[in-house]
Amino acid sequence: MLGTSGVKCADMKTIPQTRVLIVAGIFVTLVFPAFATEPTWAKKAVAFPEQCTEDGVDRYQDCKPIRILSPDGRSSIEVFYRPVFIADHRILQAFLRLTTPTQGTREAAIPEGFQKIDLLWSPDSKAFFLNGGNGGAYWGFWVYVYLADDPTNPRDVTEDAQRDMLEEFPPCKAAYPNSDDAGGCKKTSRLTDRTCMQAEADPKSSPEYNMTGIDWVNGSVILVMAEIPCSSSHGSIMCQVMGYELQVPTGQILKRIDARQLKLRWQKSMAWEFRIPDPPRYCE
């Protein structure tokens, strides 16, 4: 796991489906055992593998169907698995089957990734979010919001938060300490390439920092933790964290929460022990 805790959105674009899947059939029974693994990020969430392989971290036997009731008990989400083939490898891939009293039963895909999923219903049973990831041990974490009335269109509500992180922790000013430059402010040490400057200048640019759902503030507001990946490639701003209360489905920032207040107010909703990062260091 990373030092603390990633994605993006503006016009609520749908998730691009870049993976080519050959569906071999449905792997699910009508019996839904009370099986679930421990959540990674959101303490109140139900967790399950997104993918299982024959000899991976999550094996075939770990991908078991589960049923997750909404808080009002009127809707449900069934997590089931289908065998798919990617590069000649057989993988059990998770899918969702959502049943609501007004819309009946519909299926929905999960955003592309391979890490464990956290799923948490909103308190009013009108939406739920998924945490997952498609990166490494410390990057690529995402959160998407599904509306119960429109589950085939997952919303990435984090673009405003992504841009705010660029302003809060400007990457072009970050120090890059190293063995030849303890302060990290020499021109040869600092990140001053075109990519960095474009990221700060372009209002539509997204740094694709880690974004993770922690809890629901209420039925239409989600608490998201944003984190700059804990990699030396980010210099002295690595591991920096902010919390955001975001409107669903617009992604509008309603409240910004620094790391200290995030720890104080929201540790109870986190599935891990949150650590406040060291302060960032900048160059003039």
C-alpha positions as MATLAB code, in Angstrom:
seq = 'MLGTSGVKCADMKTIPQTRVLIVAGIFVTLVFPAFATEPTWAKKAVAFPEQCTEDGVDRYQDCKPIRILSPDGRSSIEVFYRPVFIADHRILQAFLRLTTPTQGTREAAIPEGFQKIDLLWSPDSKAFFLNGGNGGAYWGFWVYVYLADDPTNPRDVTEDAQRDMLEEFPPCKAAYPNSDDAGGCKKTSRLTDRTCMQAEADPKSSPEYNMTGIDWVNGSVILVMAEIPCSSSHGSIMCQVMGYELQVPTGQILKRIDARQLKLRWQKSMAWEFRIPDPPRYCE';
ca = [
       0.000    0.000    0.000;
       1.164    3.570   -0.482;
       2.080    6.183    2.084;
      -1.445    7.558    2.357;
      -3.619    7.518   -0.861;
      -6.139    8.146   -7.325;
      -8.313   10.100  -11.166;
     -10.255   13.046  -13.077;
     -13.598   14.691  -14.649;
     -15.374   17.900  -15.816;
     -18.205   17.177  -18.174;
     -18.787   13.757  -16.604;
     -17.284   11.799  -19.470;
     -17.977    8.107  -19.598;
     -15.125    5.690  -19.082;
     -13.335    4.693  -22.284;
     -13.494    0.973  -22.847;
     -10.062    0.207  -24.261;
      -9.885   -3.439  -23.287;
     -11.022   -6.035  -25.842;
     -12.867   -8.826  -24.063;
     -13.926  -12.202  -25.412;
     -16.723  -13.319  -23.149;
     -16.790  -17.062  -22.682;
     -19.933  -17.241  -20.570;
     -21.340  -16.188  -17.234;
     -19.643  -17.411  -14.091;
     -22.226  -16.940  -11.364;
     -24.718  -18.901   -9.349;
     -27.979  -17.796   -7.817;
     -26.548  -18.278   -4.355;
     -24.768  -15.238   -2.952;
     -22.518  -16.210   -0.042;
     -21.640  -13.725    2.676;
     -18.119  -13.396    1.319;
     -16.062  -10.237    1.154;
     -12.487   -9.199    1.697;
     -11.433   -6.262    3.878;
     -11.799   -2.801    2.265;
      -8.620   -0.976    1.293;
      -9.705    2.655    1.729;
     -13.320    3.208    2.774;
     -13.924    1.503    6.101;
     -17.689    1.208    5.592;
     -17.361   -0.271    2.100;
     -17.796   -3.828    0.877;
     -14.655   -5.042   -0.897;
     -14.103   -7.642   -3.606;
     -11.510   -8.475   -6.295;
     -11.934   -6.868   -9.702;
     -10.037   -9.684  -11.400;
      -8.850  -13.171  -10.523;
      -6.301  -15.333  -12.322;
      -5.087  -18.891  -11.968;
      -1.901  -18.009  -10.121;
      -2.188  -14.299   -9.221;
      -2.635  -12.516   -5.899;
      -6.397  -13.015   -6.303;
      -7.020  -16.544   -7.564;
     -10.084  -18.047   -9.182;
     -11.477  -19.225   -5.854;
     -11.332  -15.650   -4.497;
     -13.790  -14.337   -7.096;
     -17.090  -15.283   -5.507;
     -20.441  -13.622   -6.249;
     -21.811  -11.346   -3.544;
     -24.990   -9.306   -3.054;
     -24.882   -5.831   -1.508;
     -28.165   -4.338   -0.305;
     -28.801   -0.594   -0.349;
     -29.311    1.163    3.015;
     -33.089    1.375    2.453;
     -33.217   -2.328    1.546;
     -35.101   -1.673   -1.710;
     -32.187   -1.937   -4.161;
     -29.285   -4.324   -4.500;
     -26.008   -4.785   -6.330;
     -24.901   -8.253   -7.352;
     -21.194   -8.645   -8.028;
     -20.630  -11.521  -10.424;
     -17.731  -12.774  -12.543;
     -17.376  -13.688  -16.196;
     -14.393  -15.460  -17.726;
     -12.672  -13.230  -20.282;
      -9.512  -13.725  -22.289;
      -6.835  -11.034  -22.406;
      -3.693  -11.883  -24.394;
      -4.642  -15.576  -24.245;
      -4.893  -15.462  -20.446;
      -8.145  -16.543  -18.812;
      -9.264  -13.984  -16.224;
     -12.381  -13.788  -14.088;
     -13.622  -10.210  -14.467;
     -16.093   -8.572  -12.064;
     -19.329   -7.024  -13.330;
     -22.255   -5.398  -11.531;
     -25.951   -6.209  -11.725;
     -28.033   -3.438  -10.164;
     -31.706   -3.939   -9.270;
     -33.877   -0.975   -8.242;
     -37.663   -0.708   -7.705;
     -38.065    1.905  -10.467;
     -35.605    0.747  -13.137;
     -35.592   -3.018  -12.756;
     -32.329   -4.931  -13.303;
     -29.411   -3.678  -15.400;
     -25.773   -4.644  -15.763;
     -22.826   -2.288  -15.481;
     -19.114   -2.594  -16.142;
     -16.387   -1.651  -13.697;
     -13.698    0.866  -14.771;
     -10.553   -0.727  -16.101;
      -8.194   -1.863  -13.369;
      -6.920   -4.856  -11.495;
      -6.785   -3.847   -7.829;
      -9.386   -4.689   -5.190;
     -12.615   -2.722   -5.304;
     -14.309   -0.845   -2.461;
     -18.068   -0.281   -2.976;
     -20.095    2.019   -0.740;
     -23.762    2.966   -1.121;
     -24.847    6.544   -0.433;
     -27.024    6.908    2.682;
     -30.095    7.745    0.571;
     -29.583    4.651   -1.650;
     -29.535    6.779   -4.829;
     -25.848    6.285   -5.690;
     -22.722    4.355   -4.815;
     -19.027    4.794   -5.419;
     -16.267    2.399   -6.386;
     -12.607    2.703   -5.416;
     -10.036    0.837   -7.475;
      -6.864    1.271   -9.457;
      -4.968    0.428  -12.605;
      -1.476    1.542  -11.651;
       1.316    0.432   -9.378;
       1.740    0.189   -5.635;
       1.519    3.951   -5.128;
      -0.203    5.435   -8.206;
      -3.221    4.991  -10.463;
      -5.943    4.949   -7.777;
      -9.397    6.105   -8.913;
     -12.925    6.627   -7.646;
     -16.097    6.593   -9.759;
     -19.674    7.390   -8.779;
     -22.635    5.421  -10.122;
     -26.164    6.821   -9.989;
     -28.714    4.108   -9.223;
     -30.993    5.386  -12.005;
     -28.144    5.404  -14.554;
     -25.565    2.742  -13.614;
     -24.215    2.332  -17.149;
     -22.622    5.807  -17.001;
     -20.070    5.940  -14.142;
     -19.059    9.486  -13.234;
     -15.506   10.590  -12.570;
     -16.191   13.551  -10.280;
     -12.588   14.479   -9.470;
     -11.395   16.863  -12.203;
     -11.878   20.029  -10.126;
     -10.018   18.379   -7.262;
      -7.190   17.366   -9.607;
      -6.761   20.963  -10.773;
      -6.953   22.279   -7.223;
      -4.086   19.968   -6.230;
      -1.928   21.570   -8.933;
      -2.574   24.973   -7.394;
      -2.144   23.808   -3.806;
       1.123   21.969   -4.512;
       2.665   23.576   -7.638;
       4.943   20.941   -9.206;
       7.162   23.442  -11.045;
       8.229   24.979   -7.717;
       8.950   21.697   -5.938;
      12.460   20.958   -4.690;
      14.146   17.763   -5.874;
      16.820   16.920   -3.263;
      19.390   14.349   -4.331;
      22.922   13.188   -3.519;
      24.457   16.064   -5.488;
      22.020   18.737   -4.339;
      20.722   18.413   -0.772;
      18.395   21.396   -1.165;
      17.075   20.204   -4.499;
      16.883   23.709   -5.970;
      19.672   23.661   -8.518;
      18.482   23.987  -12.094;
      19.808   20.533  -12.907;
      17.707   19.034  -10.093;
      14.351   20.687  -10.574;
      11.430   19.636  -12.725;
      11.214   22.473  -15.236;
      10.409   20.579  -18.416;
       7.580   21.454  -20.768;
       5.200   18.845  -19.294;
       5.324   20.458  -15.868;
       4.700   23.967  -17.165;
       1.891   22.846  -19.448;
       0.185   21.055  -16.554;
       0.072   24.275  -14.541;
      -0.876   26.522  -17.456;
      -3.587   24.443  -19.152;
      -6.919   24.790  -17.292;
      -8.074   21.487  -18.802;
      -4.946   19.583  -17.856;
      -5.203   16.911  -15.176;
      -2.164   15.533  -13.330;
      -3.995   12.241  -12.701;
      -3.086   12.160   -9.023;
      -4.484    9.454   -6.766;
      -8.170    9.930   -5.966;
      -9.987    7.765   -3.435;
     -13.500    7.846   -1.972;
     -13.507    7.758    1.837;
     -17.160    8.221    2.782;
     -20.431    9.941    1.944;
     -21.007   13.288    3.672;
     -24.668   13.004    2.671;
     -26.645   11.551   -0.232;
     -25.243   14.011   -2.772;
     -21.772   14.805   -1.394;
     -18.797   12.456   -1.397;
     -15.582   12.866    0.586;
     -12.562   12.180   -1.638;
      -8.926   12.034   -0.608;
      -6.491   13.324   -3.223;
      -2.835   12.337   -3.040;
       0.254   13.098   -5.073;
       1.828    9.668   -5.616;
       4.584    8.742   -3.173;
       7.303    8.718   -5.813;
      10.563   10.671   -5.948;
       9.559   11.724   -9.466;
       7.323   14.304   -7.733;
      10.156   15.706   -5.637;
       9.307   17.290   -2.314;
       5.567   17.370   -2.989;
       5.362   13.563   -3.066;
       2.705   12.068   -0.762;
       0.962   15.421   -0.202;
      -2.731   14.994    0.588;
      -5.927   17.036    0.549;
      -9.512   16.085    1.289;
     -12.413   17.344   -0.818;
     -16.146   17.339   -0.301;
     -17.443   17.029   -3.868;
     -20.961   17.523   -5.192;
     -22.424   14.502   -6.991;
     -22.636   14.316   -9.958;
     -21.055   17.676  -10.914;
     -17.769   17.278   -9.027;
     -17.961   20.849   -7.723;
     -15.681   21.426   -4.728;
     -17.826   22.309   -1.711;
     -15.091   22.105    0.907;
     -11.313   21.698    1.032;
      -9.747   19.832    3.971;
      -6.028   19.803    4.752;
      -4.223   16.629    5.837;
      -4.335   17.440    9.552;
      -8.083   18.081    9.566;
      -8.625   15.055    7.352;
      -6.932   12.893    9.948;
      -8.814   14.506   12.832;
     -12.293   14.384   11.296;
     -12.254   11.370    8.995;
      -9.888    8.756   10.401;
     -12.966    6.892   11.633;
     -14.052    6.372    8.014;
     -10.640    5.178    6.783;
      -9.749    1.499    6.546;
      -6.063    2.197    7.274;
      -4.074    4.365    9.673;
      -3.704    7.699    7.894;
      -0.347    9.434    8.341;
       0.034   13.179    7.936;
       2.820   13.757    5.361;
       5.833   15.972    5.988;
       5.410   19.548    4.684;
       6.378   20.132    1.031;
       9.565   22.037    0.155;
       9.733   24.611   -2.613;
      12.360   26.625   -4.432;
      12.108   30.352   -5.087;
];
